[in-house]
């Protein structure tokens, strides 16, 4: 059982909030997704609340299709800031909060990713993290000289090697490699430079990385996939898993499965934090919370609802929206469709009810209630082996983080479930993860013993 005193919290900040109709809310600036000040405001509120990190999901293209016709022009998810550029700017205007962003292993090169995230870790004083994804849409393929997206198995095979190369490059220099001795003229200790010289199926990368060992040893690794190969990547490398799931029992099974894989890679249960996404509709009363939820639900255009189903599960436009949801067997959406369909079968949802449910939390779990209701739920997931913390996915920003700070945070403090001050200066320290030892130093220690 997980100690409730170790709750970790991140703030997911993509777009204008996680409700599909967030941009139509009267209090949301509809142009916020391209405004630095908009994101800075939410990040600084999260830092003032002592949250562990802010998190930016990303895709390298406008992922949606105009299915059904007329839906794409109603989608706000088509213009946003590039996340690594944004993180660099946020690093200069924040002091403690972690900075996590997505970079695709399908449409990047390992050296680029290793260098950029190492730079952000240096700029921020040890607060950077890389969210590892494989990309999954045809639209992204078209932006990178490909007619077809890579197949499922090939994407994950490439991702596995990609992560090995990036982590190898981050070990190019030992912590004390740079002497910078002006008197002797020796800038670095040659014995503490390690050339990767990787030659594999997908990549040939010599190295070394032209960035020194970072304040955390390396940026944190975050992984969000629930597929079998995704779980293996997480077990081998990840520090944090951003998980989905609507059902407590399923979340407990996923949590236990991930933790059980760690020993084969020489890791312990405390080396990996599982943080499910959660969207919160909170009010001082249950009716107030329900009113906030209902207001956003009333802003869902039917075409937008069917479009979000197309994006995540396939084309539903030929079916009666008030009829049952057909079975989905799309290999490009295995993790998402599995989570969603389990709820469809459990609750016997219609297509309309399904798109309303997905719209409320962008395929993620959501809770409606008072601060006590919300914290009861979070505490149960923590104390019954389903989570080590949560990624907060507000329905709207900045209102969602404002509501959390005003209403939920005091209840977490009242129950002594969450910190009042940061414990360290790096993201790794604040998450309670043990310090990293350079692979060369670990090898020397092993030989000496």
Secondary structure as UniProt FT lines:
FT   HELIX           4..6
FT   STRAND          8..12
FT   TURN            15..16
FT   TURN            20..21
FT   HELIX           22..24
FT   TURN            26..27
FT   TURN            30..31
FT   HELIX           32..34
FT   HELIX           36..48
FT   TURN            49..50
FT   STRAND          53..56
FT   TURN            69..70
FT   HELIX           72..74
FT   TURN            77..78
FT   HELIX           83..93
FT   STRAND          98..104
FT   HELIX           110..124
FT   STRAND          128..133
FT   HELIX           138..142
FT   TURN            143..145
FT   HELIX           152..170
FT   TURN            175..176
FT   STRAND          178..181
FT   TURN            182..185
FT   STRAND          186..188
FT   HELIX           190..192
FT   STRAND          198..199
FT   STRAND          204..205
FT   TURN            215..216
FT   STRAND          220..223
FT   HELIX           228..237
FT   STRAND          240..243
FT   HELIX           248..261
FT   HELIX           262..265
FT   HELIX           269..271
FT   STRAND          273..282
FT   HELIX           286..297
FT   TURN            298..299
FT   HELIX           302..313
FT   TURN            317..318
FT   TURN            321..322
FT   HELIX           331..333
FT   HELIX           334..347
FT   HELIX           351..361
FT   TURN            362..363
FT   STRAND          365..369
FT   HELIX           371..383
FT   TURN            384..385
FT   STRAND          389..392
FT   TURN            397..398
FT   HELIX           399..403
FT   HELIX           404..408
FT   HELIX           409..414
FT   TURN            415..416
FT   HELIX           427..430
FT   TURN            431..432
FT   HELIX           439..448
//
